[in-house]
Amino acid sequence: MVAFRQFLLKIHSRCNLACDYCYVYEGADRSWRGRPRRMELATVRRTARRIAAHAAEHGLDEVSVVLHGGEPLLVGAAHLEALLGELAGVSEAGGPRVRFGLQTNGLRLLEESALLDVLHRYRVAVGVSLDGTRADHDRHRRLPSGAGSWARTAEAVGLLGSQRHRELFAGLLCVVDLAADPVGTYEALLEFAPPRIDLLLPHATWLAQPAGVHRVLPVASPVGSGPGSASGGEPAPYGEWLIAAFDRWFDAPRRETGVRLFEELAVLLLGGRAASEAVGLAPVDLVVVEADGTIEQADSLKVAYDGAPGTGLDVWRHDFAAAAAHPAFRARQRGLAGLGPVCAACPLAPVCGGGLYAHRWAGDGFGYPSVYCADLDRLIRHIAERLRAGVAGLGVGAAGGVPVEAAGLAGLVGVGRVR
C-alpha cells in the first residue's frame, strides 16, 4: 500500500469567477451542489488527526497540505487562520512537518489584506491561475458579471511578486489554449517573474474531447507503430503548441523560470522519476478531502462522469489507510501493469505514463490512452531529440551516464545503450 503524502483540502466549494472550462462547475460531476460552502473547523480538526495518524503509521517526516476550492480564499482571513492553526497542530504534536500550499485566482488578496498576513504566518506557498495575455485570459476566466478578470488577477500577482510578499509566490498555472500564441503566452507569464509555471492541458476525455481535435479511440496499435499515432500523421495541435513554448523556454540564454511539465518530462527521459500524476508511472500519493469531509480521488476526474472521484469514504468514519486500500486508488498505483494494452505496448509509456488518468476515460473505463496521446507523443519525442542533441553537443557519449535506456527510449532518440 502506498502512503499518501499530499492532502488536498477543498476548504471552500464555491468560486468568485465563472471560467467556461472549469472542471468543477462545468464538468460532468455535480456533487459540489450538495456540499457546504466552506470546510468547518470540526472537519478540519478531524482531517488533521487522520493526517497525523497516517503519517505516524507510515513513518512520514513530512506531508504536503494544499488548500483548494472553488476559491479557497473565500473562507476569509479569520477562518483561514483557524484552519491553518488546526493543521499546523499536526507538526506541533510531534507529527510530520506540514508544508502548506494554496491555489487561488488571487482576487481576494486585493479585497482582504489580512489574508496575506495569515499566509505569511504559516508560510503558505501560493500559486495563482493566470492564462497568459489579457485577451487570452479574459476569453475564458471571467467574473460572474461577464467582465474579464485579468486586470485584477495581474494586480494580485504583482502584489505576490513584490519584495514584501515574494517568499509566498509559488508560481503561475496556465491552461493551454490553442487560440493563444504559445510563445506570447509564455512571455506574458514571464513578465511576472514567476519561480515556476505550470502549463495545464484542458481537462477532457474521449467522450468530451478538447477543443480543436476529433480523435478515434485507438484499440490495437501502440503509439508510434501504426495508424492513429502522432508519428503516423495524426494532427497534434496541443503537442505543437507545447513544443513552441518548450523551444522558447529551452533556448533561452539563461534559465528564466521553471516549467513543470517540461522539467518532469526531461527528468523522465533521462531515467529519473517525476513528482506529477500527469506524466510518469509513479504511484499516486495524493488524496482529496472535500468541504464536508468526503474522501475522494483527484478532482480532475470530475470531467469523466458524475461521481467519478467518489470513494464512499469520509474522515468521520474512515482513516486514510482505508482510502489507500480502495480499488480506485490501487488502480492508479500499479505502474505499467495498471495501463491498458495500447499503452502497455508503447515505448513511451514509462515517460507519459498513459497521461493524466482522467483524460483516459472513454465511457467504459480508464484503460485507454489519454485523449491527448498524439500530443504527448509529439512533445515527448521532440524533447527527447532536443536532449539528445544537447548531450551530443557537449560531447557526452552513451557511456557518459545519460540513462535514456532506463526510459525505454534509446532507439527512439538515437542514443546508444548505457553501459
C-alpha positions in Angstrom: 0.0 0.0 0.0 1.4 3.4 -1.0 1.2 6.1 1.7 -0.4 9.4 0.9 2.0 12.3 1.2 -0.2 15.0 -0.4 -3.5 16.0 1.1 -5.7 18.4 -1.0 -8.4 20.1 1.1 -11.3 21.7 -0.6 -11.8 24.4 2.0 -14.4 26.3 0.0 -16.7 24.8 -2.6 -17.8 27.9 -4.5 -15.9 30.4 -6.6 -16.0 34.1 -7.4 -15.2 33.5 -11.1 -17.2 31.8 -13.9 -14.5 30.2 -16.0 -16.0 28.4 -19.0 -13.6 25.5 -18.9 -13.9 24.8 -15.1 -13.9 21.1 -14.4 -15.6 21.6 -11.1 -18.6 23.6 -12.1 -18.7 22.9 -15.9 -17.7 19.2 -15.8 -19.8 16.0 -15.6 -19.7 15.7 -11.8 -22.3 17.8 -10.0 -21.5 16.8 -6.4 -20.4 20.4 -5.5 -24.1 21.4 -5.4 -24.8 19.4 -2.3 -21.7 20.4 -0.3 -21.3 23.1 2.3 -19.7 26.3 1.1 -16.8 26.0 3.4 -15.0 23.3 5.4 -15.9 23.8 9.1 -13.3 23.6 11.8 -14.6 20.3 13.1 -14.0 18.8 9.7 -10.5 20.3 9.6 -9.7 19.1 13.0 -10.8 15.5 12.2 -8.8 15.6 8.9 -5.7 16.8 10.8 -6.0 13.9 13.2 -6.3 11.5 10.3 -3.3 13.0 8.6 -1.2 12.7 11.8 -2.2 9.1 12.3 -1.5 8.2 8.6 1.9 9.9 8.8 2.7 8.0 12.1 1.6 4.7 10.6 3.9 5.1 7.6 6.8 6.9 9.3 6.5 10.0 7.2 8.5 13.0 8.4 6.9 15.5 6.0 3.5 15.9 4.3 2.0 18.5 1.9 -1.4 20.1 2.5 -2.8 22.0 -0.4 -5.8 24.3 0.2 -8.1 24.4 -2.8 -11.6 25.1 -3.9 -13.6 26.6 -5.6 -11.8 29.6 -4.5 -10.1 28.8 -1.1 -9.6 32.4 0.0 -13.4 32.9 0.1 -13.2 31.4 3.6 -11.8 34.8 4.8 -8.8 35.6 6.9 -10.2 34.6 10.3 -11.4 31.1 9.2 -8.2 30.6 7.2 -6.1 31.4 10.3 -8.2 29.0 12.4 -8.0 26.1 10.0 -4.3 26.5 9.3 -3.8 26.5 13.1 -5.6 23.2 13.3 -3.5 21.7 10.5 -0.2 23.1 11.9 -1.0 21.3 15.1 -0.1 18.1 13.3 3.6 19.1 13.5 3.3 20.7 16.9 2.1 17.5 18.4 5.2 15.7 17.3 3.9 14.6 13.9 5.4 15.3 10.5 6.4 18.7 9.2 3.5 20.1 7.2 4.2 22.1 4.1 1.3 24.3 3.0 0.3 25.3 -0.5 -2.7 27.1 -1.9 -4.1 27.6 -5.4 -6.1 30.8 -6.0 -7.3 33.2 -8.6 -5.8 35.9 -6.5 -8.8 38.3 -6.4 -9.4 38.0 -2.6 -5.8 39.1 -1.9 -6.8 42.5 -3.1 -10.0 42.6 -1.1 -8.8 41.4 2.3 -5.2 42.4 3.1 -5.3 40.3 6.4 -5.2 37.2 4.2 -1.6 37.9 3.3 -0.6 38.2 7.0 -2.1 34.8 7.6 -0.4 33.2 4.7 3.0 34.6 5.9 2.5 33.3 9.4 2.0 29.8 8.1 4.5 30.1 5.2 1.9 29.1 2.6 3.2 28.7 -0.9 0.7 30.5 -3.2 0.1 29.6 -6.8 -2.1 31.8 -9.0 -4.1 30.8 -12.0 -3.4 33.2 -14.9 -3.8 32.4 -18.6 -1.2 34.5 -20.3 -2.1 37.8 -22.0 -5.1 39.9 -21.1 -7.1 38.9 -24.2 -6.4 35.2 -23.8 -7.1 35.2 -20.1 -10.3 37.1 -20.4 -11.6 34.9 -23.1 -12.2 32.2 -20.5 -11.7 33.5 -17.0 -14.5 35.9 -16.4 -16.2 37.4 -13.4 -19.9 36.4 -12.8 -20.8 39.7 -14.4 -19.1 38.6 -17.7 -16.3 41.1 -17.3 -12.7 39.9 -17.7 -10.6 39.1 -14.6 -7.1 39.6 -16.0 -6.6 43.1 -14.6 -7.4 42.1 -11.0 -5.5 38.8 -11.2 -2.5 40.6 -12.6 -2.6 43.1 -9.8 -2.7 40.2 -7.3 0.2 38.5 -8.9 2.1 41.8 -8.9 1.4 42.0 -5.1 2.7 38.5 -4.5 5.8 39.2 -6.6 6.7 42.3 -4.7 9.6 42.3 -2.3 7.4 42.2 0.7 5.5 39.1 -0.3 7.8 37.3 -2.8 8.5 34.5 -0.4 4.9 33.4 -0.7 4.9 33.3 -4.5 5.0 29.7 -5.8 4.2 30.3 -9.4 1.6 30.6 -12.1 -0.8 28.0 -13.5 -1.9 28.5 -17.1 -4.4 26.4 -19.1 -3.3 25.7 -22.7 -5.5 27.4 -25.3 -5.0 26.7 -29.0 -6.4 30.2 -29.8 -3.5 31.7 -27.9 0.1 32.2 -29.2 2.3 29.8 -27.2 5.4 32.0 -27.2 3.3 35.0 -26.5 1.6 33.2 -23.6 4.9 32.1 -22.1 6.4 35.6 -22.4 3.3 37.2 -20.9 3.6 34.9 -17.9 7.3 35.6 -17.7 6.7 39.3 -17.2 5.6 38.5 -13.6 8.9 36.7 -12.9 7.2 33.5 -11.6 9.5 31.0 -9.9 7.6 28.3 -11.8 5.0 27.9 -14.5 2.5 25.0 -14.8 1.1 24.5 -18.3 -2.1 22.5 -17.9 -3.8 20.7 -20.7 -7.6 21.5 -20.6 -9.3 18.6 -18.8 -11.1 16.4 -21.4 -12.0 12.8 -22.2 -12.7 10.6 -25.2 -16.4 11.5 -24.8 -15.8 15.2 -24.3 -12.8 15.9 -26.4 -10.7 19.0 -26.2 -11.4 22.0 -28.5 -9.8 21.7 -31.9 -9.5 17.9 -32.1 -11.6 15.0 -33.1 -10.0 11.6 -32.5 -10.9 8.0 -32.9 -10.2 5.9 -29.8 -7.2 3.6 -30.5 -7.8 0.0 -29.7 -5.0 -2.0 -31.3 -1.8 -0.3 -32.4 0.5 1.2 -29.8 1.6 4.7 -30.3 4.4 5.1 -32.8 3.7 1.8 -34.6 0.8 2.4 -36.8 -2.3 4.4 -37.7 -3.7 6.7 -35.0 -0.3 7.7 -33.6 1.2 11.1 -33.8 4.1 9.7 -35.7 1.6 8.1 -38.2 0.4 11.6 -39.2 -2.4 12.4 -36.8 -2.6 16.1 -36.0 -1.3 17.0 -32.6 -2.2 20.7 -32.1 -1.7 20.7 -28.3 1.7 19.0 -28.8 2.7 21.5 -31.3 1.6 24.4 -29.0 3.7 22.9 -26.2 6.7 22.4 -28.5 6.7 26.0 -29.4 6.6 27.0 -25.8 9.3 24.4 -24.9 11.7 25.7 -27.6 11.3 29.2 -26.4 12.0 28.1 -22.8 14.8 25.7 -23.6 16.6 28.0 -25.9 16.7 31.0 -23.6 20.3 32.1 -22.9 19.7 31.8 -19.2 17.2 30.0 -17.0 14.2 32.4 -16.8 11.8 30.2 -14.8 10.9 26.5 -14.3 8.2 24.9 -16.4 6.9 21.9 -14.5 5.7 19.7 -17.4 8.9 20.3 -19.4 11.2 19.6 -16.5 9.4 16.5 -15.5 9.4 15.0 -19.0 13.1 15.8 -19.2 13.8 14.1 -15.9 11.8 11.0 -17.0 13.6 10.9 -20.4 16.9 10.9 -18.5 15.9 8.0 -16.3 14.6 9.9 -13.3 11.3 9.9 -11.5 8.6 12.6 -11.8 6.5 14.0 -9.0 3.4 14.7 -11.1 0.4 12.5 -11.6 0.2 13.9 -15.2 3.2 12.0 -16.5 5.3 9.0 -15.5 4.4 5.9 -13.7 5.0 6.9 -10.1 2.1 5.7 -7.8 -0.4 8.3 -6.9 0.2 9.7 -3.4 -2.5 12.5 -3.4 -5.9 12.3 -1.7 -8.7 14.9 -1.7 -10.9 15.8 1.2 -14.0 17.7 0.2 -15.6 20.5 2.3 -17.9 18.0 4.0 -15.1 15.6 4.9 -15.7 13.2 2.0 -12.6 11.4 0.9 -12.1 11.5 -2.9 -9.6 10.9 -5.7 -8.1 13.7 -7.7 -10.8 16.2 -8.7 -9.7 16.2 -12.3 -11.9 13.1 -12.5 -14.9 15.3 -12.3 -14.7 15.7 -16.1 -15.4 11.9 -16.6 -18.8 11.3 -15.1 -21.0 12.3 -12.2 -19.5 10.8 -9.1 -16.2 9.7 -10.7 -13.9 10.9 -7.9 -16.0 9.3 -5.2 -14.9 6.5 -2.9 -17.8 6.3 -0.4 -15.4 7.2 2.4 -15.1 10.2 4.7 -12.9 11.4 7.5 -15.6 10.8 10.1 -15.8 7.1 9.6 -12.7 6.1 7.8 -8.9 6.6 8.0 -6.6 7.3 5.1 -5.5 3.6 5.2 -9.0 2.7 4.1 -8.6 5.2 1.2 -5.2 3.9 0.2 -6.6 0.4 0.1 -9.6 1.4 -2.0 -9.7 -0.2 -5.5 -9.9 3.3 -7.2 -6.6 4.4 -5.6 -5.0 1.0 -6.1 -5.7 1.1 -9.8 -3.5 4.2 -10.0 -0.6 2.7 -8.1 0.2 -0.3 -10.3 2.6 1.4 -12.7 2.9 -0.2 -16.1 0.7 -3.0 -15.0 -2.1 -0.5 -14.5 -2.2 0.7 -18.1 -4.4 -0.6 -20.9 -2.9 -2.8 -23.6 -2.3 0.0 -26.1 -0.3 2.0 -23.5 1.5 -1.1 -22.1 2.9 -1.9 -25.5 4.1 1.6 -26.2 7.8 2.5 -25.8 6.8 5.9 -24.4 4.7 4.5 -21.5 7.5 5.0 -18.9 7.6 8.6 -19.7 4.0 9.7 -20.4 2.6 7.1 -18.0 -0.5 6.9 -20.1 -1.2 10.6 -19.5 -3.4 12.0 -16.8 -5.9 9.3 -15.5 -9.0 11.5 -16.1 -8.0 12.0 -19.7 -8.3 8.3 -20.4 -12.0 8.0 -19.8 -13.9 6.5 -22.7 -17.3 5.7 -21.3 -16.5 2.2 -20.1 -13.3 2.7 -18.1 -9.9 4.3 -17.9 -8.0 1.5 -19.7 -7.2 3.6 -22.7 -4.5 6.1 -23.8 -5.0 9.8 -22.9 -7.2 11.7 -25.3 -4.0 13.8 -25.7 -2.0 10.7 -26.7 -0.9 12.1 -30.0 0.1 15.4 -28.4 2.1 13.8 -25.7 3.8 11.5 -28.3 4.8 14.5 -30.4 6.0 16.6 -27.4 8.0 13.8 -25.7 9.8 12.8 -29.0 10.7 16.4 -29.6 12.1 16.9 -26.1 14.0 13.6 -26.4 15.5 14.8 -29.6 16.5 18.2 -28.1 18.1 16.4 -25.1 19.9 14.0 -27.4 21.2 16.9 -29.5 22.3 18.8 -26.4 24.1 15.8 -25.0 25.8 15.2 -28.3 26.8 18.8 -28.5 28.5 18.5 -25.1 30.5 15.6 -26.4 29.0 13.2 -23.9 28.6 9.7 -25.2 26.2 7.0 -24.1 28.8 5.8 -21.6 28.8 9.3 -20.1 25.9 8.5 -17.8 22.7 9.7 -19.5 20.4 6.8 -18.8 18.0 7.2 -21.7 17.6 3.5 -21.9 16.0 3.5 -18.5 13.1 5.3 -20.0 12.9 2.8 -22.9 13.9 5.5 -25.4 17.4 4.6 -26.6 16.3 3.6 -30.0 13.8 6.4 -30.4 16.3 9.2 -29.8 19.4 7.6 -31.2 21.4 7.4 -28.0 23.3 4.2 -27.6 22.9 1.8 -24.7 24.1 2.9 -21.3 26.9 0.8 -20.1 
